[in-house]
């Protein structure tokens, strides 16, 4: 996976050498626009150089037709361009618009915006598309058209679009940024003006995606780091600082789970498993309470240097699964289950310090049975999918609790 982030700081991964040299050098004084294509040397930069001149640079594998346009066009700071699969592109600025090889339904939508006298709904503001027919386009006047892809190829993208569209008070004009991966189905990032974001990416690169989202507004608001928010705020009691011992347990579980997922992702054709990100320890000790839950194999705290498909579930820590309600005890007694109830999962996830409707929705995506199943060894796949489905449903229940609490709050304030 190739990505670049250029906000108050600059981060990149797997970029071609010419582009890295350009970004890390002293040539760029202000970056106006960047676009990455489906091959390493397919890219475009629009920037103001150290002499104050607006400049365009592009990679050797950028579509030939686009290179011809770039060589002749006005180097406007308002130029916008997107690159897609199969040498597709769209480029525009106040005096020009060109495209090639776009999905037919996207091209039809853009044509419908044009009239003999100009743009009927304003020029494009955002246009992005990926494989399997998925795309999203928004005009400057807020007109939106999108396609959710063929069959179930863009399941998470579809869920995000439909949830946001159904959300009370949401307007597409609230969307600040969206990009669909031009090479892989159902990988994308979408960010709203209030900092709420959604996205999907392989487990190897989820930190990169999160860092991009959290730093997206950093240049505009350097003193206020954007964080994920939600239209379903927590009740006041949920904002309490997590218990330090539980927080340590969460961080250890989260780190080990990420390592397992990364190793499994590498085994099915991803890149080498990443080392877990370093986490600050806030307390010198952790809870050592004995649990009454069925015992389970411990997770290794040392990241594996080899790729390995999943053959076991990343169970919650024993000292977390302490809920003894009769109905929960019955659920946790299932030897083929995850030995945790919704109350246990809530206790652990609240210790993240990020607990919110949108954060839970992102966490839930990791446990989708089909997605989890792709990471499992064949002999354990059905059992793994069943356990992941249980975790998925418990997190969904937590989301519904937050949503219900907000609805009750709104109803109470309207009386």
RACOR-V412949 format. One record per residue. RES is the residue in three letters. SS is DSSP state (@ for helix, = for strand, . for the rest). Layout:
# RACOR-V412949
res | ss
RES | SS
RES | SS
This chain:
# RACOR-V412949
res | ss
UNK | .
UNK | .
UNK | =
UNK | =
UNK | =
UNK | =
UNK | .
UNK | .
UNK | .
UNK | =
UNK | =
UNK | =
UNK | =
UNK | .
UNK | .
UNK | .
UNK | @
UNK | @
UNK | @
UNK | @
UNK | @
UNK | @
UNK | @
UNK | @
UNK | .
UNK | .
UNK | .
UNK | =
UNK | =
UNK | =
UNK | =
UNK | =
UNK | =
UNK | =
UNK | =
UNK | =
UNK | .
UNK | .
UNK | .
UNK | .
UNK | .
UNK | .
UNK | =
UNK | =
UNK | =
UNK | =
UNK | =
UNK | =
UNK | =
UNK | .
UNK | .
UNK | .
UNK | .
UNK | =
UNK | =
UNK | =
UNK | =
UNK | =
UNK | .
UNK | .
UNK | .
UNK | .
UNK | .
UNK | @
UNK | @
UNK | @
UNK | @
UNK | @
UNK | @
UNK | @
UNK | @
UNK | @
UNK | .
UNK | .
UNK | .
UNK | .
UNK | .
UNK | .
UNK | .
UNK | =
UNK | =
UNK | =
UNK | =
UNK | .
UNK | .
UNK | .
UNK | .
UNK | .
UNK | =
UNK | =
UNK | =
UNK | =
UNK | =
UNK | .
UNK | .
UNK | =
UNK | =
UNK | =
UNK | =
UNK | =
UNK | .
UNK | .
UNK | .
UNK | @
UNK | @
UNK | @
UNK | @
UNK | @
UNK | @
UNK | @
UNK | @
UNK | @
UNK | @
UNK | =
UNK | =
UNK | .
UNK | .
UNK | =
UNK | =
UNK | .
UNK | .
UNK | .
UNK | .
UNK | =
UNK | =
UNK | =
UNK | =
UNK | =
UNK | =
UNK | .
UNK | @
UNK | @
UNK | @
UNK | =
UNK | =
UNK | =
UNK | =
UNK | =
UNK | =
UNK | .
UNK | .
UNK | .
UNK | .
UNK | =
UNK | =
UNK | =
UNK | =
UNK | =
UNK | .
UNK | .
UNK | .
UNK | .
UNK | .
UNK | .
UNK | @
UNK | @
UNK | @
UNK | @
UNK | @
UNK | @
UNK | @
UNK | @
UNK | @
UNK | @
UNK | @
UNK | @
UNK | .
UNK | .
UNK | .
UNK | .
UNK | .
UNK | @
UNK | @
UNK | @
UNK | =
UNK | =
UNK | =
UNK | =
UNK | =
UNK | =
UNK | .
UNK | .
UNK | .
UNK | .
UNK | .
UNK | .
UNK | .
UNK | =
UNK | =
UNK | =
UNK | =
UNK | =
UNK | .
UNK | .
UNK | .
UNK | .
UNK | =
UNK | =
UNK | =
UNK | =
UNK | .
UNK | .
UNK | @
UNK | @
UNK | @
UNK | @
UNK | @
UNK | @
UNK | @
UNK | @
UNK | @
UNK | @
UNK | @
UNK | @
UNK | @
UNK | .
UNK | .
UNK | .
UNK | .
UNK | .
UNK | .
UNK | .
UNK | .
UNK | .
UNK | .
UNK | .
UNK | .
UNK | .
UNK | .
UNK | .
UNK | .
UNK | .
UNK | .
UNK | .
UNK | .
UNK | @
UNK | @
UNK | @
UNK | @
UNK | .
UNK | .
UNK | .
UNK | .
UNK | @
UNK | @
UNK | @
UNK | @
UNK | @
UNK | @
UNK | @
UNK | @
UNK | @
UNK | @
UNK | @
UNK | @
UNK | @
UNK | @
UNK | @
UNK | @
UNK | @
UNK | @
UNK | @
UNK | @
UNK | @
UNK | @
UNK | @
UNK | @
UNK | .
UNK | .
UNK | .
UNK | .
UNK | .
UNK | .
UNK | .
UNK | .
UNK | .
UNK | .
UNK | .
UNK | .
UNK | .
UNK | .
UNK | .
UNK | .
UNK | .
UNK | .
UNK | .
UNK | .
UNK | .
UNK | .
UNK | .
UNK | .
UNK | .
UNK | .
UNK | .
UNK | .
UNK | .
UNK | .
UNK | .
UNK | .
UNK | .
UNK | .
UNK | .
UNK | .
UNK | .
UNK | .
UNK | .
UNK | .
UNK | .
UNK | .
UNK | =
UNK | .
UNK | .
UNK | .
UNK | .
UNK | .
UNK | .
UNK | .
UNK | .
UNK | .
UNK | .
UNK | .
UNK | .
UNK | .
UNK | .
UNK | .
UNK | @
UNK | @
UNK | @
UNK | @
UNK | @
UNK | @
UNK | @
UNK | .
UNK | .
UNK | .
UNK | .
UNK | .
UNK | .
UNK | .
UNK | .
UNK | .
UNK | @
UNK | @
UNK | @
UNK | @
UNK | @
UNK | @
UNK | @
UNK | @
UNK | @
UNK | .
UNK | .
UNK | .
UNK | .
UNK | .
UNK | .
UNK | @
UNK | @
UNK | @
UNK | @
UNK | @
UNK | @
UNK | @
UNK | @
UNK | @
UNK | @
UNK | .
UNK | .
UNK | @
UNK | @
UNK | @
UNK | @
UNK | @
UNK | .
UNK | .
UNK | =
UNK | .
UNK | @
UNK | @
UNK | @
UNK | @
UNK | @
UNK | @
UNK | @
UNK | @
UNK | @
UNK | @
UNK | @
UNK | @
UNK | @
UNK | @
UNK | @
UNK | @
UNK | @
UNK | @
UNK | @
UNK | @
UNK | @
UNK | @
UNK | @
UNK | @
UNK | @
UNK | @
UNK | @
UNK | @
UNK | @
UNK | @
UNK | @
UNK | @
UNK | @
UNK | @
UNK | @
UNK | @
UNK | .
UNK | .
